[in-house]
């Protein structure tokens, strides 16, 4: 398998992701899940993903579809098409699987994946993390990784517009 095929192989439909997660579980792998829009990939995103990956053996990333981002962030977003965002995140060595979700929250996807660890960035509190209750009820852990100050897609867009 060449590198391009290897990257594309990490972008899953929901059905294929569930099957793959079941296989990883049989092998005793600890599955970590995080999610986001990842509209313009930046240092803060990469830090979150690397820290999340360090909490287990397999990192699954849920990515909002274009329609979902549009509803959450407004009419001018996303900047980057969902397939491009999925490809970028899948191309990272720390990422083992990527799956798009069209809902406003990743709750359905979290319930399908049944991660051992759920991770969000430091701008969240556990009571605000969608799926935290489900993961904890299943015996899993919820982690909040420190927010990297000075990095956000919104601030990047603003800086670019001022150029």
N, C-alpha and C positions, 0 to 999 in steps of 0.2 A: 504494500500500500504506500503510495507516495504521500508527501506532506499535505497536499491539498485534499486528497481523499481522507486522510487522517483527521483533518480539521472538520470536514463536512460530516464525517462519521460520528462526531461528537454532538451534532445538532439532532435532537430526537423529537418525534411526535410523542404525545402523551402515552399512547399505548406502548410504543417501543421503550420509552423511558421507564415505565413500570416494570416491563420485562427485564430490562437491564439492571434496575435496582434490585429486583428479586435475585438475580444472578450474583450481584456483588454481595448481597446479604448472605447468601449461601456460602460464599467464600470468606465470610467473617469480616467484611469491610465495614468500616464506620462511615456512614453517609452524612455529609454536611450539605445543607441547603441555604442559599441566600437568593435574593432577588432584587430587581431594580429595573429602571428604564435604560441605563447605560447609554444615554443619548450621544454624548461626546465623551468617549473614554478618556479619563484623566487620572492623575496620580492618586486621588482619593479613592476612585474605583479600584485601581490596581492594588492599593494597600488593603482595602476591604477584602478583595478576592484572595490575596495571598494569605492574610491572617485567617480567613475562613478555612482555606485549604489546610492550614496547619493544625486544625482542630479535628481532623479525621483522615481517612484514606481516599475518599471520593468526594469531589466537590461538584454539586449540581447547582446550576444558576438558572433561575426563572427570569425571563425577560418579557417585559410588557410589550404587547403588539403596538403597532402604530396607532390604531384606534384607541387603545387603552391609554397610551401616553397623551394623545390628543385630549381625551376626556379629563385626565388628571392635571396636565400642565398647560393646556390652552391651545388655541388655534394655530399658533406658530410652531408648535412642537409635535412630533420630534423633528430634529434637524436631520438625523441619520435614519434611513429606512431600516425596518425591523430585521430584514435578512442580513444587512450589513452589520448591524449591532450584534446579531447572533454569531455571525462569522468572526467578528473581532474578539468577542468573549471566548468563543470556542478555540480560537487560535492560541490562547494563553496556555502555557504548560501546566499551570495550577488547576485548570478547569478540566473536568472529566465529562461533563454533560451540560447541555443547554437545551432549554425548552421554552418556547413562547407561550404566553398566556394572554387571553383577550379580556379577562375580567379586570375590574379595578383593583382587586387584591389577589394575592397568590394562594388564597385559602384552599381552593379546590386542588391545586397542584400540590400543595404541601400534604394534603390528605392522601393523595395518590402516591407520592414519593415516600411518605412516612420516614422522614429523616431522623437520624440519631441526634443531630445537632442542627439547630436553626440559628442563623447569624444575621444580624442587622448592624448598621452603623451607629455611631455614638449620638446621632441626632434623634434616636429613639429611646423609649423606656420600655421595659418588658411588658407593661400593661397596654402599650400601644402597638405591640408587634402582632400582626395578624398571624394566627397559627400557633402562637406561643402556648396557649392552653392545651391545644391538641397534642403538640410535641411533648409537653411535660406529662400529660396524661398517659402517653405511650411509653413513658420512662426515659424520654430524651432530655436534652439540655438546650437552653436558650442562652446565647452569648451576644453581648453587645461589644463591638470592637470600637476603639477610640476613633472619633471623627478627626480627619486630617483637616486642620484649619486652612482656609484660603483656597480650597478647591471645590468648585461646584460647576455644573454645566451652565446654570443661569449666569454665574459671574463670568464664565468663559465667553458666553454669547454676548454679554454686555461689553466685555473688553474688545471683542472682534468688531462689534458694531461701531465702536468709537474710533477704529483705525481709519 
